[in-house]
Amino acid sequence: MDTQTDSRLTAIETKLAYLEDFMNQLQAVTVEHTKTIEVLKTENQILSGRLHDLIDSLEEIPNRKPPHY
């Protein structure tokens, strides 16, 4: 191979190595974000359930008879 072809091939291999490293880093970040999103979804569901329980309990208070009856 001539020098120009060899240098172009080396440049392509270098770019490919950087792209592979970038993809691996991106995949790791994506996995981490997916785990975080799942935790946040679970927390959101728990908090939403608690909020609905509180709202339901607040609506029941006016319907109670006073303690002296």
NUZARO-503050 format. One line per field, with one value per residue: residue in three letters; x, y, z negated of N, C-alpha, C in turn. Coordinates in nm, 2 decimals. Each point is the difference from the previous one (the first is absolute). Layout:
<recs>
residu: c(Ala, ...)
npx: c(X, ...)
npy: c(Y, ...)
npz: c(Z, ...)
capx: c(X, ...)
capy: c(Y, ...)
capz: c(Z, ...)
cpx: c(X, ...)
cpy: c(Y, ...)
cpz: c(Z, ...)
</recs>
This chain:
<recs>
residu: c(Met, Asp, Thr, Gln, Thr, Asp, Ser, Arg, Leu, Thr, Ala, Ile, Glu, Thr, Lys, Leu, Ala, Tyr, Leu, Glu, Asp, Phe, Met, Asn, Gln, Leu, Gln, Ala, Val, Thr, Val, Glu, His, Thr, Lys, Thr, Ile, Glu, Val, Leu, Lys, Thr, Glu, Asn, Gln, Ile, Leu, Ser, Gly, Arg, Leu, His, Asp, Leu, Ile, Asp, Ser, Leu, Glu, Glu, Ile, Pro, Asn, Arg, Lys, Pro, Pro, His, Tyr)
npx: c(0.08, -0.06, 0.08, -0.06, -0.01, 0.13, 0.03, -0.07, 0.06, 0.11, -0.03, -0.04, 0.11, 0.07, -0.07, 0.02, 0.13, 0.01, -0.05, 0.08, 0.10, -0.03, -0.01, 0.11, 0.05, -0.05, 0.04, 0.11, 0.01, -0.04, 0.08, 0.09, -0.03, 0.00, 0.10, 0.05, -0.04, 0.04, 0.11, 0.01, -0.02, 0.08, 0.09, -0.01, 0.00, 0.10, 0.07, -0.03, 0.03, 0.11, 0.02, -0.04, 0.08, 0.10, -0.01, 0.00, 0.11, 0.04, -0.04, 0.05, 0.09, -0.05, 0.00, 0.10, -0.06, -0.03, 0.10, -0.07, -0.02)
npy: c(-0.12, 0.11, 0.11, 0.06, -0.12, -0.02, 0.13, -0.01, -0.12, 0.05, 0.11, -0.09, -0.08, 0.12, 0.05, -0.12, 0.01, 0.13, -0.03, -0.10, 0.07, 0.09, -0.10, -0.05, 0.12, 0.02, -0.13, 0.03, 0.11, -0.06, -0.10, 0.09, 0.08, -0.12, -0.04, 0.12, 0.00, -0.13, 0.04, 0.10, -0.09, -0.09, 0.09, 0.03, -0.13, -0.02, 0.11, -0.04, -0.12, 0.05, 0.07, -0.11, -0.07, 0.09, 0.00, -0.13, 0.00, 0.10, -0.07, -0.09, 0.09, 0.08, -0.13, 0.01, -0.07, 0.12, 0.00, 0.11, -0.05)
npz: c(0.00, 0.06, -0.02, 0.10, 0.06, -0.04, 0.03, 0.11, 0.02, -0.04, 0.08, 0.09, -0.02, 0.00, 0.10, 0.05, -0.05, 0.04, 0.11, 0.00, -0.04, 0.09, 0.08, -0.05, 0.00, 0.12, 0.03, -0.06, 0.06, 0.11, -0.03, -0.03, 0.11, 0.07, -0.08, 0.02, 0.12, -0.01, -0.07, 0.08, 0.09, -0.06, -0.03, 0.12, 0.03, -0.09, 0.04, 0.12, -0.04, -0.06, 0.11, 0.08, -0.08, 0.01, 0.13, 0.01, -0.08, 0.08, 0.10, -0.08, -0.04, 0.10, 0.04, -0.08, -0.10, -0.06, -0.07, -0.02, 0.12)
capx: c(-0.08, 0.08, 0.00, -0.13, -0.10, 0.03, -0.04, -0.15, -0.05, 0.03, -0.10, -0.13, 0.00, 0.00, -0.13, -0.08, 0.03, -0.07, -0.15, -0.03, 0.01, -0.12, -0.12, 0.00, -0.03, -0.14, -0.08, 0.01, -0.08, -0.13, -0.04, -0.01, -0.12, -0.11, -0.02, -0.04, -0.14, -0.08, -0.02, -0.08, -0.14, -0.05, -0.02, -0.12, -0.12, -0.02, -0.04, -0.14, -0.09, -0.01, -0.07, -0.14, -0.05, -0.02, -0.12, -0.12, -0.03, -0.04, -0.14, -0.08, -0.01, -0.12, -0.12, 0.00, -0.07, 0.09, 0.02, -0.09, -0.12)
capy: c(0.12, 0.12, 0.07, 0.07, -0.10, -0.05, 0.10, 0.01, -0.12, 0.02, 0.10, -0.07, -0.09, 0.08, 0.05, -0.11, -0.03, 0.10, -0.03, -0.12, 0.05, 0.09, -0.08, -0.07, 0.10, 0.04, -0.11, 0.00, 0.11, -0.03, -0.10, 0.07, 0.08, -0.08, -0.04, 0.12, 0.02, -0.10, 0.03, 0.12, -0.04, -0.07, 0.10, 0.09, -0.08, -0.01, 0.13, 0.03, -0.08, 0.07, 0.13, -0.03, -0.04, 0.13, 0.07, -0.07, 0.02, 0.14, 0.01, -0.07, 0.07, 0.07, -0.09, -0.06, 0.07, 0.05, -0.10, 0.01, -0.06)
capz: c(0.00, 0.00, -0.13, -0.02, -0.03, -0.13, -0.10, 0.00, -0.07, -0.14, -0.05, -0.01, -0.12, -0.12, -0.02, -0.04, -0.14, -0.08, 0.01, -0.08, -0.13, -0.03, 0.00, -0.13, -0.10, 0.02, -0.05, -0.15, -0.05, 0.03, -0.10, -0.13, 0.01, 0.00, -0.13, -0.08, 0.04, -0.06, -0.14, -0.01, 0.03, -0.12, -0.10, 0.04, -0.03, -0.14, -0.05, 0.05, -0.08, -0.13, 0.02, 0.02, -0.13, -0.08, 0.05, -0.04, -0.15, -0.02, 0.04, -0.10, -0.12, -0.03, -0.01, -0.13, -0.10, -0.11, -0.11, -0.11, 0.03)
cpx: c(0.09, -0.03, -0.13, -0.11, 0.02, -0.04, -0.15, -0.06, 0.03, -0.09, -0.14, 0.00, 0.00, -0.14, -0.10, 0.02, -0.07, -0.15, -0.04, 0.00, -0.12, -0.13, -0.01, -0.03, -0.14, -0.10, 0.00, -0.09, -0.15, -0.06, -0.02, -0.12, -0.13, -0.03, -0.05, -0.15, -0.09, -0.02, -0.09, -0.15, -0.06, -0.03, -0.13, -0.13, -0.03, -0.06, -0.14, -0.10, -0.03, -0.08, -0.15, -0.06, -0.03, -0.13, -0.13, -0.03, -0.04, -0.15, -0.10, -0.02, -0.13, -0.12, 0.00, -0.09, 0.09, 0.01, -0.11, -0.14, 0.00)
cpy: c(0.12, 0.07, 0.07, -0.10, -0.05, 0.10, 0.02, -0.12, 0.02, 0.10, -0.06, -0.09, 0.08, 0.05, -0.11, -0.04, 0.10, -0.02, -0.12, 0.04, 0.09, -0.08, -0.08, 0.09, 0.04, -0.11, -0.01, 0.11, -0.03, -0.10, 0.06, 0.08, -0.08, -0.05, 0.11, 0.02, -0.10, 0.03, 0.12, -0.03, -0.07, 0.10, 0.09, -0.08, 0.00, 0.14, 0.03, -0.08, 0.06, 0.13, -0.03, -0.05, 0.13, 0.08, -0.07, 0.02, 0.14, 0.01, -0.07, 0.08, 0.08, -0.08, -0.06, 0.08, 0.05, -0.10, 0.01, -0.07, -0.15)
cpz: c(0.00, -0.13, -0.02, -0.04, -0.14, -0.11, -0.01, -0.08, -0.15, -0.06, -0.02, -0.12, -0.13, -0.03, -0.04, -0.14, -0.09, 0.00, -0.09, -0.15, -0.04, -0.01, -0.13, -0.11, 0.00, -0.05, -0.15, -0.06, 0.02, -0.10, -0.14, -0.01, -0.01, -0.14, -0.09, 0.04, -0.06, -0.15, -0.01, 0.03, -0.12, -0.11, 0.04, -0.02, -0.14, -0.05, 0.06, -0.08, -0.13, 0.01, 0.01, -0.14, -0.09, 0.05, -0.04, -0.15, -0.03, 0.04, -0.10, -0.12, -0.02, -0.02, -0.14, -0.10, -0.10, -0.12, -0.11, 0.04, -0.04)
</recs>
